[in-house]
């Protein structure tokens, strides 16, 4: 089967330096649903990364000198262009990620919101005055700080939301006045290459060097070359904890902004609206084929409602439509590749061997990337399907005696990105908000709720730093302090 792709990016080339560089190497991009080849993506090497850094360094002063009005205009026009290309980008995302169309549509819409919000934040990049006369030596002095571009930003994105995650790096970098080099995940580079093609057309229309936005694609050494280079002022990475920790070591002592994995906790109190909580697990546990860092994974139930909740969830699992991601009615489709499918099935098998109960049909044996949605009950807290990130369409249930015990169990994890609680009690809600060791707590909604304008990020092994237009701009800028004595002391 062949797929007709409507691309504006030149075939066989990547946006490196001020040109589209033709590359001999390429890799097949495969549609996870049926294994058909979507297209071929150019693959770059170490020298291409070094050349991209050279070009970014040469462009750094010019990009930093862009006025507030110029940066806002660029992002406003980029927003309009992406909005105009939304349907085409959605189709491309469905094919390369294999996510259901409804999730790809959400990704494109969130990308537009991110661009729009970042354009608005450009005019709010400012500093503050500082009262230097708190100490005697500062009497009569004026003190203030401004925010200046940090320098070259390296943005490395994961495969699950390639367009959105790249935009979380690209847009704030432009807003901050920083050249940016994007490295997409090798499995899903096509929509991101298109985003860069659109961005460079907008930059060129505004008379700005296109070296302000570049992209490399390839093996880990391609990214490592960027990360280790001292000219890379900030590395922003979204992906697994294992790779994030490695990137932080490679980038040190320069800044690394890390948005890593999790095994999201979801608490259901005895006083919760049970039907709403079940609905939230259906919506929050299986979107994007379970391949989201804040999808529902660990469901902790107060014992009094555990049996009713479990029975109702299993009953409603039949509502999930498993099928072709191109169909708007599909809820769950194959995961990114066969290796992921095998990993997920192995984690389920280990949980069952340790005493967990299979409450639904199994994930399917020997079906490559096709993993059917699974609910596991009575899951021991020491098996990897509970204590690690599964990144697949699997939800685990367990019961406890109190909300305090539920909070302790959710906190008993090396991760801490987001968590949720369903309850009718304000006391329980605020107890969870105060005590849950995560970057965000959601009350009476799925833990996968994320506004692209909020400070988003985790604690513990879920990362460091925050995304969201305002907060990413702060990550990509540095303060510069001014201390002025209007007249020399006599």
C-alpha positions as a Markdown table, in Angstrom:
| # | Residue | x | y | z |
|---|---|---|---|---|
| 1 | Unk | 0.0 | 0.0 | 0.0 |
| 2 | Unk | 1.3 | 3.5 | -0.8 |
| 3 | Unk | 0.3 | 6.8 | 0.8 |
| 4 | Unk | 0.1 | 10.0 | -1.1 |
| 5 | Unk | 1.9 | 12.7 | 0.9 |
| 6 | Unk | 1.3 | 16.4 | 0.2 |
| 7 | Unk | 4.6 | 18.0 | 1.5 |
| 8 | Unk | 6.1 | 21.4 | 1.1 |
| 9 | Unk | 9.5 | 20.3 | 2.5 |
| 10 | Unk | 11.9 | 19.3 | -0.4 |
| 11 | Unk | 12.3 | 15.6 | -0.7 |
| 12 | Unk | 15.5 | 14.1 | 0.6 |
| 13 | Unk | 16.6 | 17.2 | 2.4 |
| 14 | Unk | 16.7 | 18.8 | 5.9 |
| 15 | Unk | 16.7 | 22.5 | 6.9 |
| 16 | Unk | 20.3 | 22.8 | 7.9 |
| 17 | Unk | 22.0 | 26.2 | 7.9 |
| 18 | Unk | 20.4 | 28.6 | 5.4 |
| 19 | Unk | 19.6 | 25.9 | 2.8 |
| 20 | Unk | 17.7 | 22.6 | 2.5 |
| 21 | Unk | 20.6 | 20.2 | 2.6 |
| 22 | Unk | 20.3 | 17.1 | 0.3 |
| 23 | Unk | 21.2 | 13.9 | 2.2 |
| 24 | Unk | 22.1 | 10.5 | 0.8 |
| 25 | Unk | 20.8 | 8.5 | 3.8 |
| 26 | Unk | 17.1 | 8.0 | 4.5 |
| 27 | Unk | 14.9 | 5.8 | 6.6 |
| 28 | Unk | 11.4 | 4.4 | 6.0 |
| 29 | Unk | 8.6 | 5.8 | 8.1 |
| 30 | Unk | 6.0 | 3.1 | 8.7 |
| 31 | Unk | 2.3 | 3.3 | 9.4 |
| 32 | Unk | 1.9 | 1.4 | 12.7 |
| 33 | Unk | -1.6 | 0.1 | 11.8 |
| 34 | Unk | -0.6 | -2.0 | 8.8 |
| 35 | Unk | 3.2 | -1.7 | 8.5 |
| 36 | Unk | 2.9 | 0.1 | 5.1 |
| 37 | Unk | 5.6 | 2.6 | 4.2 |
| 38 | Unk | 4.4 | 6.2 | 4.6 |
| 39 | Unk | 7.5 | 7.7 | 3.1 |
| 40 | Unk | 11.2 | 8.2 | 3.6 |
| 41 | Unk | 12.8 | 10.7 | 5.9 |
| 42 | Unk | 16.3 | 12.1 | 5.4 |
| 43 | Unk | 18.8 | 11.0 | 8.0 |
| 44 | Unk | 21.6 | 13.4 | 9.0 |
| 45 | Unk | 25.0 | 12.7 | 10.6 |
| 46 | Unk | 27.4 | 14.2 | 13.2 |
| 47 | Unk | 28.8 | 16.7 | 10.7 |
| 48 | Unk | 25.3 | 18.0 | 9.9 |
| 49 | Unk | 24.8 | 18.6 | 13.6 |
| 50 | Unk | 28.1 | 20.5 | 13.8 |
| 51 | Unk | 27.2 | 22.5 | 10.7 |
| 52 | Unk | 23.7 | 23.4 | 12.2 |
| 53 | Unk | 25.5 | 24.6 | 15.4 |
| 54 | Unk | 27.9 | 26.7 | 13.3 |
| 55 | Unk | 24.9 | 28.3 | 11.5 |
| 56 | Unk | 23.0 | 28.9 | 14.7 |
| 57 | Unk | 26.0 | 30.5 | 16.3 |
| 58 | Unk | 26.4 | 32.8 | 13.3 |
| 59 | Unk | 22.7 | 33.7 | 13.4 |
| 60 | Unk | 22.6 | 34.2 | 17.2 |
| 61 | Unk | 23.3 | 37.9 | 17.4 |
| 62 | Unk | 20.8 | 38.7 | 14.6 |
| 63 | Unk | 18.1 | 36.6 | 16.2 |
| 64 | Unk | 18.7 | 38.1 | 19.6 |
| 65 | Unk | 18.4 | 41.6 | 18.1 |
| 66 | Unk | 14.9 | 41.0 | 16.8 |
| 67 | Unk | 12.5 | 43.5 | 18.3 |
| 68 | Unk | 9.5 | 42.5 | 20.3 |
| 69 | Unk | 7.2 | 43.5 | 17.4 |
| 70 | Unk | 9.2 | 41.4 | 15.0 |
| 71 | Unk | 9.1 | 38.3 | 17.2 |
| 72 | Unk | 5.4 | 38.7 | 17.9 |
| 73 | Unk | 4.7 | 39.2 | 14.1 |
| 74 | Unk | 6.6 | 36.0 | 13.2 |
| 75 | Unk | 4.7 | 33.9 | 15.7 |
| 76 | Unk | 1.4 | 35.4 | 14.7 |
| 77 | Unk | 2.0 | 34.6 | 11.1 |
| 78 | Unk | 3.3 | 31.1 | 12.0 |
| 79 | Unk | 0.1 | 30.5 | 13.9 |
| 80 | Unk | -2.0 | 31.5 | 10.9 |
| 81 | Unk | 0.0 | 29.3 | 8.6 |
| 82 | Unk | -0.3 | 26.2 | 10.8 |
| 83 | Unk | -4.0 | 26.9 | 11.2 |
| 84 | Unk | -4.3 | 26.9 | 7.4 |
| 85 | Unk | -2.4 | 23.7 | 7.1 |
| 86 | Unk | -4.2 | 21.9 | 10.0 |
| 87 | Unk | -6.0 | 19.3 | 8.0 |
| 88 | Unk | -2.9 | 18.3 | 6.1 |
| 89 | Unk | -0.8 | 18.1 | 9.3 |
| 90 | Unk | -3.5 | 16.0 | 10.9 |
| 91 | Unk | -3.4 | 13.5 | 8.1 |
| 92 | Unk | 0.4 | 13.3 | 8.3 |
| 93 | Unk | 0.3 | 12.7 | 12.1 |
| 94 | Unk | -2.2 | 9.9 | 11.7 |
| 95 | Unk | 0.1 | 8.1 | 9.3 |
| 96 | Unk | 3.4 | 8.5 | 11.1 |
| 97 | Unk | 2.3 | 8.1 | 14.7 |
| 98 | Unk | -0.6 | 5.7 | 14.2 |
| 99 | Unk | -2.6 | 7.7 | 16.8 |
| 100 | Unk | -6.4 | 7.8 | 16.3 |
| 101 | Unk | -7.5 | 10.7 | 14.2 |
| 102 | Unk | -9.3 | 12.3 | 17.1 |
| 103 | Unk | -6.0 | 12.5 | 19.1 |
| 104 | Unk | -4.1 | 13.9 | 16.1 |
| 105 | Unk | -6.8 | 16.6 | 15.6 |
| 106 | Unk | -6.3 | 17.5 | 19.3 |
| 107 | Unk | -2.6 | 17.7 | 18.8 |
| 108 | Unk | -2.9 | 20.1 | 15.9 |
| 109 | Unk | -5.3 | 22.2 | 17.8 |
| 110 | Unk | -3.1 | 22.3 | 20.8 |
| 111 | Unk | -0.2 | 23.3 | 18.5 |
| 112 | Unk | -2.1 | 26.3 | 17.3 |
| 113 | Unk | -3.0 | 27.3 | 20.8 |
| 114 | Unk | 0.6 | 27.0 | 21.9 |
| 115 | Unk | 1.8 | 29.2 | 19.0 |
| 116 | Unk | -1.0 | 31.8 | 19.6 |
| 117 | Unk | -0.3 | 31.9 | 23.3 |
| 118 | Unk | 3.4 | 32.3 | 22.8 |
| 119 | Unk | 2.9 | 35.2 | 20.4 |
| 120 | Unk | 0.9 | 36.9 | 23.1 |
| 121 | Unk | 3.6 | 36.3 | 25.7 |
| 122 | Unk | 6.3 | 38.0 | 23.6 |
| 123 | Unk | 5.2 | 41.4 | 24.9 |
| 124 | Unk | 5.4 | 40.2 | 28.5 |
| 125 | Unk | 9.1 | 39.5 | 28.6 |
| 126 | Unk | 10.4 | 42.0 | 31.1 |
| 127 | Unk | 12.3 | 42.3 | 34.3 |
| 128 | Unk | 11.9 | 44.1 | 37.6 |
| 129 | Unk | 13.5 | 46.8 | 39.7 |
| 130 | Unk | 15.6 | 45.7 | 42.7 |
| 131 | Unk | 15.9 | 47.8 | 45.9 |
| 132 | Unk | 19.6 | 48.0 | 46.1 |
| 133 | Unk | 19.4 | 50.4 | 49.1 |
| 134 | Unk | 18.5 | 47.5 | 51.4 |
| 135 | Unk | 22.3 | 47.6 | 52.1 |
| 136 | Unk | 24.1 | 50.9 | 52.9 |
| 137 | Unk | 26.5 | 50.6 | 49.9 |
| 138 | Unk | 23.5 | 50.7 | 47.6 |
| 139 | Unk | 22.1 | 54.0 | 48.9 |
| 140 | Unk | 21.3 | 56.2 | 45.9 |
| 141 | Unk | 21.8 | 53.5 | 43.3 |
| 142 | Unk | 19.2 | 52.2 | 40.8 |
| 143 | Unk | 18.9 | 48.5 | 40.2 |
| 144 | Unk | 16.9 | 46.5 | 37.7 |
| 145 | Unk | 17.2 | 43.3 | 35.7 |
| 146 | Unk | 16.1 | 42.4 | 32.2 |
| 147 | Unk | 15.8 | 39.1 | 30.4 |
| 148 | Unk | 18.1 | 38.3 | 27.6 |
| 149 | Unk | 18.2 | 35.4 | 25.1 |
| 150 | Unk | 20.2 | 32.5 | 26.6 |
| 151 | Unk | 21.6 | 31.5 | 23.2 |
| 152 | Unk | 21.2 | 28.4 | 21.1 |
| 153 | Unk | 18.3 | 26.1 | 22.1 |
| 154 | Unk | 18.3 | 22.4 | 21.3 |
| 155 | Unk | 14.8 | 20.9 | 21.2 |
| 156 | Unk | 14.5 | 17.1 | 21.3 |
| 157 | Unk | 11.0 | 15.7 | 21.0 |
| 158 | Unk | 9.3 | 12.4 | 21.6 |
| 159 | Unk | 7.4 | 10.3 | 19.1 |
| 160 | Unk | 4.0 | 10.4 | 20.7 |
| 161 | Unk | 3.1 | 14.1 | 20.0 |
| 162 | Unk | 5.8 | 15.1 | 17.5 |
| 163 | Unk | 4.3 | 18.3 | 16.2 |
| 164 | Unk | 3.2 | 19.7 | 19.6 |
| 165 | Unk | 6.3 | 18.7 | 21.4 |
| 166 | Unk | 8.5 | 20.4 | 18.8 |
| 167 | Unk | 6.3 | 23.5 | 19.0 |
| 168 | Unk | 6.8 | 23.6 | 22.8 |
| 169 | Unk | 10.5 | 24.2 | 22.0 |
| 170 | Unk | 10.4 | 26.1 | 18.7 |
| 171 | Unk | 7.8 | 28.8 | 19.6 |
| 172 | Unk | 9.4 | 29.9 | 23.0 |
| 173 | Unk | 12.8 | 29.9 | 21.4 |
| 174 | Unk | 11.7 | 32.4 | 18.7 |
| 175 | Unk | 9.9 | 34.4 | 21.4 |
| 176 | Unk | 13.0 | 34.6 | 23.5 |
| 177 | Unk | 15.2 | 35.5 | 20.6 |
| 178 | Unk | 17.1 | 32.3 | 20.4 |
| 179 | Unk | 18.1 | 30.2 | 17.4 |
| 180 | Unk | 16.7 | 26.7 | 17.7 |
| 181 | Unk | 17.7 | 23.3 | 16.4 |
| 182 | Unk | 15.0 | 20.6 | 16.6 |
| 183 | Unk | 15.7 | 16.9 | 16.6 |
| 184 | Unk | 12.5 | 14.8 | 16.2 |
| 185 | Unk | 12.1 | 11.2 | 17.2 |
| 186 | Unk | 13.4 | 9.0 | 14.3 |
| 187 | Unk | 10.0 | 7.2 | 14.1 |
| 188 | Unk | 8.0 | 10.4 | 13.6 |
| 189 | Unk | 9.9 | 13.2 | 11.9 |
| 190 | Unk | 7.6 | 14.1 | 8.9 |
| 191 | Unk | 5.2 | 16.5 | 10.5 |
| 192 | Unk | 8.0 | 18.2 | 12.4 |
| 193 | Unk | 10.0 | 18.6 | 9.1 |
| 194 | Unk | 6.8 | 20.2 | 7.7 |
| 195 | Unk | 6.6 | 22.5 | 10.7 |
| 196 | Unk | 10.2 | 23.7 | 10.1 |
| 197 | Unk | 9.4 | 24.2 | 6.4 |
| 198 | Unk | 6.5 | 26.4 | 7.3 |
| 199 | Unk | 8.5 | 28.3 | 9.9 |
| 200 | Unk | 11.4 | 29.0 | 7.6 |
| 201 | Unk | 9.0 | 30.4 | 5.0 |
| 202 | Unk | 7.6 | 32.7 | 7.6 |
| 203 | Unk | 11.1 | 33.8 | 8.8 |
| 204 | Unk | 12.1 | 34.5 | 5.2 |
| 205 | Unk | 9.0 | 36.6 | 4.6 |
| 206 | Unk | 10.0 | 38.7 | 7.6 |
| 207 | Unk | 13.5 | 39.1 | 6.4 |
| 208 | Unk | 15.0 | 37.0 | 9.2 |
| 209 | Unk | 17.7 | 34.4 | 8.6 |
| 210 | Unk | 16.2 | 30.9 | 8.3 |
| 211 | Unk | 19.2 | 29.6 | 10.3 |
| 212 | Unk | 17.1 | 30.7 | 13.3 |
| 213 | Unk | 15.2 | 27.4 | 12.9 |
| 214 | Unk | 16.9 | 24.2 | 11.8 |
| 215 | Unk | 16.3 | 20.5 | 12.1 |
| 216 | Unk | 18.5 | 17.4 | 12.2 |
| 217 | Unk | 17.2 | 13.8 | 12.2 |
| 218 | Unk | 19.0 | 10.5 | 12.9 |
| 219 | Unk | 20.6 | 8.2 | 15.4 |
| 220 | Unk | 21.3 | 9.2 | 19.1 |
| 221 | Unk | 24.8 | 10.4 | 18.1 |
| 222 | Unk | 23.2 | 13.2 | 16.0 |
| 223 | Unk | 21.5 | 14.5 | 19.1 |
| 224 | Unk | 24.5 | 13.9 | 21.4 |
| 225 | Unk | 26.7 | 16.0 | 19.1 |
| 226 | Unk | 24.2 | 18.9 | 19.7 |
| 227 | Unk | 23.8 | 18.4 | 23.4 |
| 228 | Unk | 27.5 | 18.1 | 24.2 |
| 229 | Unk | 28.5 | 21.2 | 22.3 |
| 230 | Unk | 29.2 | 24.2 | 24.7 |
| 231 | Unk | 27.5 | 26.5 | 22.2 |
| 232 | Unk | 24.2 | 24.9 | 23.1 |
| 233 | Unk | 22.9 | 27.1 | 25.9 |
| 234 | Unk | 19.7 | 25.2 | 26.7 |
| 235 | Unk | 18.7 | 21.6 | 25.9 |
| 236 | Unk | 14.9 | 21.0 | 26.1 |
| 237 | Unk | 14.0 | 17.3 | 26.0 |
| 238 | Unk | 10.7 | 15.4 | 26.1 |
| 239 | Unk | 11.0 | 11.7 | 26.4 |
| 240 | Unk | 11.9 | 8.8 | 28.7 |
| 241 | Unk | 13.5 | 9.3 | 32.1 |
| 242 | Unk | 16.4 | 7.1 | 31.1 |
| 243 | Unk | 17.3 | 9.2 | 28.1 |
| 244 | Unk | 16.6 | 12.4 | 29.9 |
| 245 | Unk | 19.0 | 11.6 | 32.7 |
| 246 | Unk | 21.7 | 10.8 | 30.1 |
| 247 | Unk | 21.0 | 14.1 | 28.3 |
| 248 | Unk | 21.3 | 16.1 | 31.5 |
| 249 | Unk | 24.7 | 14.5 | 32.1 |
| 250 | Unk | 25.9 | 15.3 | 28.6 |
| 251 | Unk | 24.7 | 18.9 | 28.7 |
| 252 | Unk | 26.1 | 19.7 | 32.2 |
| 253 | Unk | 26.8 | 22.3 | 33.3 |
| 254 | Unk | 24.5 | 24.0 | 30.9 |
| 255 | Unk | 20.8 | 24.1 | 31.4 |
| 256 | Unk | 18.6 | 21.1 | 30.7 |
| 257 | Unk | 14.8 | 21.4 | 30.7 |
| 258 | Unk | 13.5 | 17.8 | 31.0 |
| 259 | Unk | 9.8 | 16.7 | 30.6 |
| 260 | Unk | 10.1 | 13.0 | 31.3 |
| 261 | Unk | 7.9 | 10.0 | 31.9 |
| 262 | Unk | 5.5 | 9.0 | 34.7 |
| 263 | Unk | 3.1 | 6.3 | 35.9 |
| 264 | Unk | 0.2 | 8.6 | 36.7 |
| 265 | Unk | -1.8 | 8.0 | 39.8 |
| 266 | Unk | -5.6 | 8.4 | 39.8 |
| 267 | Unk | -7.4 | 8.3 | 43.2 |
| 268 | Unk | -11.1 | 7.6 | 43.4 |
| 269 | Unk | -12.7 | 8.4 | 46.8 |
| 270 | Unk | -15.7 | 6.7 | 48.3 |
| 271 | Unk | -17.7 | 9.8 | 47.8 |
| 272 | Unk | -16.8 | 10.3 | 44.2 |
| 273 | Unk | -19.3 | 10.4 | 41.3 |
| 274 | Unk | -18.4 | 6.8 | 40.2 |
| 275 | Unk | -19.8 | 7.1 | 36.7 |
| 276 | Unk | -17.8 | 10.2 | 36.1 |
| 277 | Unk | -14.7 | 8.6 | 37.5 |
| 278 | Unk | -15.1 | 5.5 | 35.3 |
| 279 | Unk | -15.7 | 7.8 | 32.3 |
| 280 | Unk | -12.4 | 9.6 | 33.1 |
| 281 | Unk | -10.5 | 6.3 | 33.1 |
| 282 | Unk | -11.9 | 5.4 | 29.7 |
| 283 | Unk | -11.0 | 8.9 | 28.4 |
| 284 | Unk | -7.7 | 9.3 | 30.2 |
| 285 | Unk | -6.2 | 5.8 | 30.1 |
| 286 | Unk | -6.4 | 5.0 | 26.4 |
| 287 | Unk | -6.1 | 8.2 | 24.4 |
| 288 | Unk | -3.1 | 8.3 | 22.1 |
| 289 | Unk | -3.1 | 4.5 | 22.4 |
| 290 | Unk | -2.0 | 4.9 | 26.0 |
| 291 | Unk | 1.2 | 6.5 | 24.8 |
| 292 | Unk | 1.0 | 9.7 | 26.9 |
| 293 | Unk | 3.1 | 10.5 | 29.9 |
| 294 | Unk | 0.1 | 11.6 | 31.9 |
| 295 | Unk | -2.4 | 9.0 | 30.8 |
| 296 | Unk | -4.1 | 7.1 | 33.6 |
| 297 | Unk | -2.0 | 4.1 | 34.7 |
| 298 | Unk | -2.4 | 3.5 | 38.5 |
| 299 | Unk | -6.0 | 3.7 | 39.7 |
| 300 | Unk | -6.2 | 3.7 | 43.5 |
| 301 | Unk | -9.7 | 3.0 | 44.8 |
| 302 | Unk | -11.1 | 3.4 | 48.3 |
| 303 | Unk | -12.1 | -0.1 | 49.3 |
| 304 | Unk | -15.8 | 0.6 | 49.8 |
| 305 | Unk | -16.4 | 1.4 | 46.1 |
| 306 | Unk | -13.6 | -0.7 | 44.6 |
| 307 | Unk | -15.8 | -3.6 | 43.5 |
| 308 | Unk | -18.5 | -1.4 | 42.0 |
| 309 | Unk | -16.0 | 0.7 | 40.2 |
| 310 | Unk | -14.1 | -2.2 | 38.8 |
| 311 | Unk | -17.2 | -3.9 | 37.5 |
| 312 | Unk | -18.5 | -0.8 | 35.9 |
| 313 | Unk | -15.2 | 0.0 | 34.2 |
| 314 | Unk | -14.9 | -3.5 | 32.8 |
| 315 | Unk | -18.5 | -3.3 | 31.6 |
| 316 | Unk | -17.9 | 0.0 | 29.8 |
| 317 | Unk | -14.6 | -1.1 | 28.2 |
| 318 | Unk | -16.7 | -2.4 | 25.3 |
| 319 | Unk | -17.4 | 1.3 | 24.4 |
| 320 | Unk | -13.8 | 1.7 | 23.2 |
| 321 | Unk | -13.5 | 1.3 | 19.4 |
| 322 | Unk | -10.3 | -0.5 | 18.5 |
| 323 | Unk | -9.4 | -0.1 | 14.8 |
| 324 | Unk | -8.0 | 2.0 | 12.0 |
| 325 | Unk | -6.6 | 5.3 | 13.3 |
| 326 | Unk | -7.7 | 7.1 | 10.1 |
| 327 | Unk | -11.3 | 6.5 | 11.2 |
| 328 | Unk | -12.7 | 9.3 | 13.4 |
| 329 | Unk | -14.6 | 6.8 | 15.5 |
| 330 | Unk | -11.5 | 4.9 | 16.5 |
| 331 | Unk | -10.4 | 5.3 | 20.2 |
| 332 | Unk | -7.5 | 2.8 | 20.3 |
| 333 | Unk | -5.1 | 1.8 | 17.5 |
| 334 | Unk | -1.7 | 0.0 | 17.4 |
| 335 | Unk | 1.2 | 1.4 | 19.4 |
| 336 | Unk | 4.2 | 2.9 | 17.6 |
| 337 | Unk | 5.9 | -0.3 | 16.7 |
| 338 | Unk | 6.2 | -4.1 | 17.3 |
| 339 | Unk | 9.0 | -3.6 | 19.9 |
| 340 | Unk | 6.7 | -1.5 | 22.0 |
| 341 | Unk | 3.9 | -4.0 | 21.7 |
| 342 | Unk | 6.3 | -6.8 | 22.8 |
| 343 | Unk | 7.5 | -4.7 | 25.8 |
| 344 | Unk | 3.9 | -4.0 | 26.9 |
| 345 | Unk | 2.8 | -7.6 | 26.7 |
| 346 | Unk | 5.9 | -8.7 | 28.6 |
| 347 | Unk | 5.0 | -6.2 | 31.4 |
| 348 | Unk | 1.5 | -7.6 | 31.6 |
| 349 | Unk | 2.7 | -11.2 | 31.7 |
| 350 | Unk | 5.0 | -10.3 | 34.6 |
| 351 | Unk | 2.2 | -8.7 | 36.5 |
| 352 | Unk | -0.1 | -11.7 | 36.0 |
| 353 | Unk | 2.7 | -14.0 | 37.2 |
| 354 | Unk | 3.0 | -11.9 | 40.4 |
| 355 | Unk | -0.7 | -12.2 | 41.2 |
| 356 | Unk | -2.5 | -9.5 | 39.3 |
| 357 | Unk | -5.9 | -10.3 | 37.8 |
| 358 | Unk | -6.8 | -9.8 | 34.1 |
| 359 | Unk | -10.2 | -8.1 | 34.2 |
| 360 | Unk | -10.6 | -7.8 | 30.4 |
| 361 | Unk | -9.6 | -9.7 | 27.4 |
| 362 | Unk | -5.8 | -10.0 | 27.0 |
| 363 | Unk | -3.6 | -7.7 | 25.0 |
| 364 | Unk | -3.4 | -10.2 | 22.1 |
| 365 | Unk | -0.5 | -12.6 | 21.6 |
| 366 | Unk | 2.0 | -12.2 | 18.8 |
| 367 | Unk | 0.1 | -9.2 | 17.2 |
| 368 | Unk | 3.1 | -6.9 | 16.8 |
| 369 | Unk | 2.1 | -3.3 | 17.5 |
| 370 | Unk | -1.6 | -4.3 | 18.0 |
| 371 | Unk | -2.2 | -4.2 | 21.8 |
| 372 | Unk | -5.8 | -4.5 | 22.8 |
| 373 | Unk | -6.9 | -2.3 | 25.8 |
| 374 | Unk | -6.3 | -4.1 | 29.1 |
| 375 | Unk | -7.5 | -3.6 | 32.7 |
| 376 | Unk | -5.6 | -5.3 | 35.5 |
| 377 | Unk | -6.9 | -5.7 | 39.0 |
| 378 | Unk | -5.2 | -6.3 | 42.4 |
| 379 | Unk | -1.9 | -5.2 | 40.9 |
| 380 | Unk | 1.1 | -5.6 | 43.3 |
| 381 | Unk | 3.0 | -2.4 | 43.9 |
| 382 | Unk | 6.4 | -3.9 | 43.2 |
| 383 | Unk | 5.8 | -5.1 | 39.6 |
| 384 | Unk | 7.0 | -2.9 | 36.7 |
| 385 | Unk | 3.5 | -2.5 | 35.2 |
| 386 | Unk | 2.7 | -0.5 | 38.4 |
| 387 | Unk | 6.0 | 1.1 | 39.4 |
| 388 | Unk | 7.3 | 2.0 | 35.9 |
| 389 | Unk | 5.8 | 3.7 | 32.9 |
| 390 | Unk | 4.0 | 1.3 | 30.6 |
| 391 | Unk | 3.3 | 3.8 | 27.8 |
| 392 | Unk | 0.5 | 1.6 | 26.4 |
| 393 | Unk | -3.3 | 1.0 | 26.7 |
| 394 | Unk | -3.1 | -0.6 | 30.1 |
| 395 | Unk | -4.8 | 0.5 | 33.3 |
| 396 | Unk | -4.0 | -1.0 | 36.8 |
| 397 | Unk | -6.4 | -1.1 | 39.7 |
| 398 | Unk | -5.8 | -1.6 | 43.4 |
| 399 | Unk | -7.8 | -0.9 | 46.6 |
| 400 | Unk | -6.8 | 0.9 | 49.9 |
| 401 | Unk | -8.6 | 1.8 | 53.1 |
| 402 | Unk | -8.4 | 5.6 | 53.1 |
| 403 | Unk | -7.5 | 8.7 | 51.0 |
| 404 | Unk | -4.4 | 9.2 | 53.1 |
| 405 | Unk | -3.3 | 5.6 | 52.2 |
| 406 | Unk | -4.1 | 6.4 | 48.6 |
| 407 | Unk | -2.0 | 9.5 | 48.5 |
| 408 | Unk | 0.9 | 7.6 | 50.2 |
| 409 | Unk | 0.7 | 4.9 | 47.5 |
| 410 | Unk | 0.6 | 7.3 | 44.6 |
| 411 | Unk | 3.7 | 9.1 | 46.2 |
| 412 | Unk | 5.5 | 5.8 | 46.5 |
| 413 | Unk | 7.0 | 6.2 | 43.0 |
| 414 | Unk | 10.2 | 7.6 | 41.5 |
| 415 | Unk | 7.9 | 9.6 | 39.2 |
| 416 | Unk | 5.9 | 12.8 | 39.8 |
| 417 | Unk | 4.4 | 14.4 | 36.7 |
| 418 | Unk | 0.6 | 14.8 | 37.3 |
| 419 | Unk | -2.0 | 13.0 | 39.4 |
| 420 | Unk | -5.7 | 13.2 | 39.8 |
| 421 | Unk | -8.4 | 12.7 | 42.5 |
| 422 | Unk | -12.1 | 12.2 | 42.1 |
| 423 | Unk | -14.0 | 13.3 | 45.2 |
| 424 | Unk | -17.0 | 15.3 | 46.4 |
| 425 | Unk | -15.0 | 16.5 | 49.4 |
| 426 | Unk | -13.1 | 19.8 | 49.3 |
| 427 | Unk | -11.1 | 18.5 | 52.3 |
| 428 | Unk | -9.9 | 15.4 | 50.3 |
| 429 | Unk | -9.2 | 17.5 | 47.3 |
| 430 | Unk | -7.0 | 20.0 | 49.1 |
| 431 | Unk | -5.4 | 17.2 | 51.0 |
| 432 | Unk | -4.4 | 15.7 | 47.7 |
| 433 | Unk | -3.2 | 19.0 | 46.3 |
| 434 | Unk | -1.1 | 19.6 | 49.4 |
| 435 | Unk | 0.4 | 16.2 | 49.7 |
| 436 | Unk | 0.7 | 14.6 | 46.2 |
| 437 | Unk | 4.4 | 14.9 | 45.1 |
| 438 | Unk | 3.8 | 15.8 | 41.5 |
| 439 | Unk | 4.0 | 18.8 | 39.2 |
| 440 | Unk | 0.2 | 19.1 | 38.9 |
| 441 | Unk | -2.9 | 17.8 | 40.6 |
| 442 | Unk | -6.2 | 17.6 | 38.8 |
| 443 | Unk | -9.5 | 17.4 | 40.7 |
| 444 | Unk | -12.5 | 15.7 | 39.1 |
| 445 | Unk | -11.0 | 15.5 | 35.6 |
| 446 | Unk | -8.5 | 13.2 | 33.8 |
| 447 | Unk | -4.9 | 13.6 | 34.9 |
| 448 | Unk | -4.1 | 14.0 | 31.2 |
| 449 | Unk | -5.8 | 17.4 | 31.3 |
| 450 | Unk | -3.1 | 19.9 | 30.3 |
| 451 | Unk | -3.5 | 23.5 | 29.3 |
| 452 | Unk | -0.7 | 24.6 | 27.0 |
| 453 | Unk | -0.4 | 27.9 | 28.8 |
| 454 | Unk | 0.2 | 26.5 | 32.3 |
| 455 | Unk | 3.5 | 25.7 | 33.9 |
| 456 | Unk | 3.8 | 22.1 | 33.0 |
| 457 | Unk | 6.5 | 19.7 | 34.3 |
| 458 | Unk | 7.3 | 17.2 | 37.0 |
| 459 | Unk | 9.3 | 16.4 | 40.1 |
| 460 | Unk | 11.6 | 13.5 | 41.0 |
| 461 | Unk | 12.4 | 11.4 | 37.9 |
| 462 | Unk | 9.7 | 13.1 | 35.9 |
| 463 | Unk | 12.0 | 16.0 | 35.1 |
| 464 | Unk | 13.0 | 19.5 | 35.9 |
| 465 | Unk | 12.0 | 22.9 | 34.5 |
| 466 | Unk | 8.6 | 23.9 | 33.2 |
| 467 | Unk | 7.0 | 24.2 | 29.7 |
| 468 | Unk | 4.1 | 26.5 | 28.7 |
| 469 | Unk | 4.8 | 29.7 | 26.7 |
| 470 | Unk | 5.6 | 32.1 | 29.6 |
| 471 | Unk | 7.6 | 29.5 | 31.6 |
| 472 | Unk | 9.5 | 28.1 | 28.6 |
| 473 | Unk | 10.5 | 31.6 | 27.6 |
| 474 | Unk | 11.9 | 32.1 | 31.1 |
| 475 | Unk | 13.8 | 28.8 | 30.7 |
| 476 | Unk | 15.3 | 30.1 | 27.4 |
| 477 | Unk | 16.3 | 33.5 | 28.7 |
| 478 | Unk | 18.8 | 34.6 | 31.4 |
| 479 | Unk | 18.5 | 37.6 | 33.7 |
| 480 | Unk | 20.9 | 40.5 | 33.3 |
| 481 | Unk | 21.3 | 42.8 | 36.3 |
| 482 | Unk | 21.9 | 46.5 | 36.0 |
| 483 | Unk | 23.3 | 48.4 | 39.0 |
| 484 | Unk | 23.7 | 52.1 | 38.4 |
| 485 | Unk | 25.0 | 55.0 | 40.5 |
| 486 | Unk | 23.8 | 58.1 | 38.8 |
| 487 | Unk | 26.6 | 60.2 | 40.2 |
| 488 | Unk | 30.0 | 59.1 | 41.3 |
| 489 | Unk | 30.4 | 59.1 | 45.1 |
| 490 | Unk | 32.5 | 62.0 | 46.4 |
